[in-house]
Amino acid sequence: MLSLNQAKTGAKIIWRSTPHEILEANHLKVGRGGAKLVCKLRNLLTGAVIDYTFAGDEKLEEAEVRFRVAQYLYSEGDKAFFMTSDDYATVELALPKQQQQFLLEGADADLIVWQDRPIAVSLPKKVSLKVTYTEPGFKGNTQSSVQKPAKLETGLEIMVPLFVNVGDTVVVNTETGKYDSRG
């Protein structure tokens, strides 16, 4: 069991009988009242994100999740298929299109396993992807805040600075889905 002081961003907890990940955790101490934990939780089974406030003396049950390395194979609709690295078994997982667009075929991914079944994929914070299409930048336009649309090798479309060209590798933040830097 975790006390509210031990609950940190990234912790996995059981809340309402399902595993959740704490996305944001703000500890509040209000005058004479007890402490509170205002947090944003993501349901690891459905992907739904909710805000919730825990009262001062509540205890949180830690979710016993483990990670398993797997290789991303392909997707069909909202289903993604992975091959585990230890026993080469194929795992089918419901994965939203937003997450599928950050995965390259053949890339390693960490599967989150709860009660001996894979429930989600842990994406890296940043991924490097090649630009397959973008309009050319205009010569002499060096203003850094101007951006143009670009299509990446996974089908993801993002806004990039004018100096990025077709064939360049860009780093994309998987949490925001935005351009981070040039790779």
C-alpha positions as CSV (number, residue, x, y, z in Angstrom):
1,M,0.0,0.0,0.0
2,L,1.2,3.5,-0.8
3,S,0.4,6.6,1.2
4,L,-0.5,9.7,-0.6
5,N,3.0,11.1,-0.1
6,Q,4.5,8.2,-1.9
7,A,2.3,8.5,-5.0
8,K,4.4,10.0,-7.8
9,T,3.9,10.6,-11.5
10,G,4.4,7.3,-13.4
11,A,3.3,5.1,-10.4
12,K,0.9,2.3,-11.3
13,I,-2.0,1.8,-8.9
14,I,-5.2,-0.2,-8.6
15,W,-8.2,2.1,-8.4
16,R,-11.8,0.8,-8.7
17,S,-10.5,-2.7,-9.4
18,T,-8.5,-1.7,-12.5
19,P,-4.9,-0.7,-13.0
20,H,-4.2,3.0,-13.6
21,E,-1.1,5.1,-14.2
22,I,-0.7,8.4,-12.4
23,L,0.0,11.0,-15.2
24,E,0.1,14.0,-12.9
25,A,0.3,14.2,-9.1
26,N,-0.1,17.4,-7.1
27,H,0.1,17.2,-3.3
28,L,-2.0,19.9,-1.5
29,K,-2.0,20.8,2.2
30,V,-4.9,23.1,3.0
31,G,-4.7,25.0,6.3
32,R,-6.1,22.9,9.1
33,G,-7.5,20.3,6.8
34,G,-5.8,17.1,5.8
35,A,-3.6,16.8,2.8
36,K,-5.0,15.9,-0.6
37,L,-3.6,14.4,-3.7
38,V,-5.1,15.9,-6.9
39,C,-4.1,13.7,-9.8
40,K,-4.8,12.7,-13.4
41,L,-5.1,9.0,-13.9
42,R,-5.0,6.9,-17.1
43,N,-6.9,3.6,-17.1
44,L,-4.4,1.0,-18.4
45,L,-7.1,-1.2,-19.8
46,T,-9.2,1.4,-21.7
47,G,-6.8,4.3,-22.0
48,A,-9.4,6.7,-20.5
49,V,-8.0,9.7,-18.6
50,I,-9.8,11.1,-15.6
51,D,-9.1,13.7,-12.8
52,Y,-9.5,12.5,-9.3
53,T,-8.8,13.9,-5.8
54,F,-7.8,11.5,-3.0
55,A,-8.4,12.5,0.6
56,G,-5.7,12.8,3.3
57,D,-5.6,9.3,4.9
58,E,-6.5,7.1,1.9
59,K,-4.1,4.4,1.0
60,L,-3.4,3.4,-2.6
61,E,-2.9,-0.2,-3.7
62,E,0.1,-0.5,-5.9
63,A,-0.5,-2.4,-9.2
64,E,1.8,-5.3,-9.7
65,V,2.7,-4.7,-13.4
66,R,5.7,-5.9,-15.2
67,F,7.3,-5.1,-18.5
68,R,8.0,-7.4,-21.3
69,V,10.1,-6.6,-24.3
70,A,8.4,-7.3,-27.7
71,Q,8.9,-6.4,-31.3
72,Y,6.1,-4.5,-33.1
73,L,5.0,-6.4,-36.2
74,Y,2.0,-4.7,-37.8
75,S,-1.5,-3.3,-37.2
76,E,-4.9,-4.1,-38.5
77,G,-7.4,-1.4,-37.6
78,D,-7.2,-0.8,-33.9
79,K,-5.4,-4.1,-33.2
80,A,-1.6,-4.2,-33.0
81,F,0.5,-7.4,-33.2
82,F,3.8,-7.9,-31.3
83,M,6.2,-10.8,-31.0
84,T,7.7,-11.3,-27.5
85,S,11.5,-11.5,-27.3
86,D,11.7,-14.3,-24.8
87,D,9.4,-16.9,-26.2
88,Y,8.6,-15.6,-29.7
89,A,4.8,-15.7,-29.0
90,T,2.5,-13.4,-31.0
91,V,0.5,-11.0,-28.8
92,E,-2.5,-9.1,-30.1
93,L,-3.3,-5.8,-28.3
94,A,-6.0,-3.2,-28.8
95,L,-4.0,0.0,-29.5
96,P,-5.4,3.4,-30.4
97,K,-4.3,4.9,-33.8
98,Q,-2.6,7.8,-31.9
99,Q,-0.1,5.3,-30.4
100,Q,0.2,3.2,-33.5
101,Q,1.6,6.2,-35.4
102,F,4.7,6.3,-33.2
103,L,5.6,2.6,-33.8
104,L,7.8,1.4,-36.7
105,E,7.5,-2.1,-37.9
106,G,10.4,-4.1,-36.3
107,A,10.9,-1.6,-33.5
108,D,11.2,-2.8,-29.9
109,A,8.4,-1.9,-27.5
110,D,7.7,-2.5,-23.8
111,L,4.4,-4.3,-23.1
112,I,2.8,-3.7,-19.8
113,V,1.7,-7.0,-18.3
114,W,-0.9,-7.2,-15.5
115,Q,-2.2,-10.5,-14.1
116,D,-0.2,-12.4,-16.8
117,R,-1.8,-10.6,-19.7
118,P,-0.5,-7.7,-21.8
119,I,-2.7,-4.7,-21.3
120,A,-0.9,-1.7,-22.9
121,V,2.3,-0.5,-24.6
122,S,4.8,1.8,-22.9
123,L,6.0,4.2,-25.6
124,P,9.4,5.8,-25.3
125,K,9.2,9.6,-24.5
126,K,10.6,10.4,-28.0
127,V,10.9,8.6,-31.3
128,S,12.9,9.4,-34.4
129,L,11.0,9.1,-37.7
130,K,11.9,10.0,-41.3
131,V,10.0,12.7,-43.2
132,T,8.4,11.2,-46.4
133,Y,6.7,14.4,-47.6
134,T,6.8,18.1,-46.9
135,E,6.7,21.3,-49.0
136,P,10.1,22.9,-49.6
137,G,11.0,25.9,-47.4
138,F,11.4,29.3,-48.9
139,K,14.8,30.8,-49.3
140,G,15.5,33.6,-46.9
141,N,12.6,32.8,-44.6
142,T,14.6,32.1,-41.4
143,Q,12.0,33.0,-38.8
144,S,12.1,30.1,-36.3
145,S,8.4,30.1,-35.4
146,V,7.1,29.5,-38.9
147,Q,6.2,25.8,-39.5
148,K,4.9,23.7,-42.3
149,P,3.1,20.3,-42.4
150,A,5.1,17.1,-42.8
151,K,4.1,13.5,-43.3
152,L,6.3,10.9,-41.5
153,E,7.1,7.3,-42.4
154,T,4.4,5.9,-40.1
155,G,1.7,8.1,-41.6
156,L,1.8,10.6,-38.7
157,E,1.4,14.2,-39.8
158,I,3.0,17.0,-37.7
159,M,4.1,20.6,-38.0
160,V,7.9,21.0,-38.5
161,P,10.2,24.1,-39.0
162,L,10.8,25.3,-42.5
163,F,14.4,24.0,-42.7
164,V,13.2,20.3,-42.5
165,N,13.2,18.5,-45.9
166,V,12.1,15.2,-47.3
167,G,14.5,12.4,-46.1
168,D,15.4,14.2,-42.9
169,T,14.9,12.4,-39.5
170,V,13.0,14.3,-36.9
171,V,12.5,13.6,-33.2
172,V,8.8,13.6,-32.1
173,N,7.5,13.8,-28.5
174,T,5.1,10.8,-28.0
175,E,3.2,12.5,-25.2
176,T,2.3,15.7,-27.2
177,G,2.7,14.4,-30.8
178,K,4.8,17.5,-31.7
179,Y,8.1,18.1,-33.3
180,D,11.0,18.1,-30.8
181,S,14.2,18.4,-32.7
182,R,16.1,17.2,-35.8
183,G,17.5,13.7,-35.6
